[in-house]
Structure formats: C-alpha cells, structure tokens
Amino acid sequence: MNVLRIQLHQLIEQMTDDELQLAWSTVYGLHCDDQVLKAIQEAKRSQQPWDTLTHEEAILFLEGREKSRDQDI
C-alpha cells in the first residue's frame, strides 16, 4: 500500500491545477457514491419486513395524519 501512496503522490505532483480539480471532483464523487452505497447496503441488511408499508397502508397512514392535523386546527 505504501508503494501506491508514493506513486499517487508522484502523479499528483505532475498534474496541472485544472487536472487536479478534475481529479478531485472525480475521486470525491466516487467516495461519496461509495458512502451512499454502503449506507444502502447496511439499511437492506437491517431492514425487517415490518419496517415498510404497502401502498395501501401508506395511504391510510397519511389520511390518518391529515385527519389528526385537521382536528388540531
């Protein structure tokens, strides 16, 4: 791994400012995508069948919230 760090450092030293900006944007975007993917995978592992609602259950839930909000007014 240390060899990769040295090679990457040498490559960075050869880049122009524009190339550095493009490289940063690309690498940072990949990093963010990786973090999101890990979060999605973790959510899938921890999700239970009762954690989600069917379309009909969601409609009933939202209608109940709407009725409750109307009563508060």
Secondary structure, DSSP 8 states (H G I E B T S, - for coil): -HHHHHHHHHHHHH--HHHHHHHHHHHHHHHHHHHHHHHHHHHHHH--GGGS--HHHHHHHHHHHHHHHHHH-
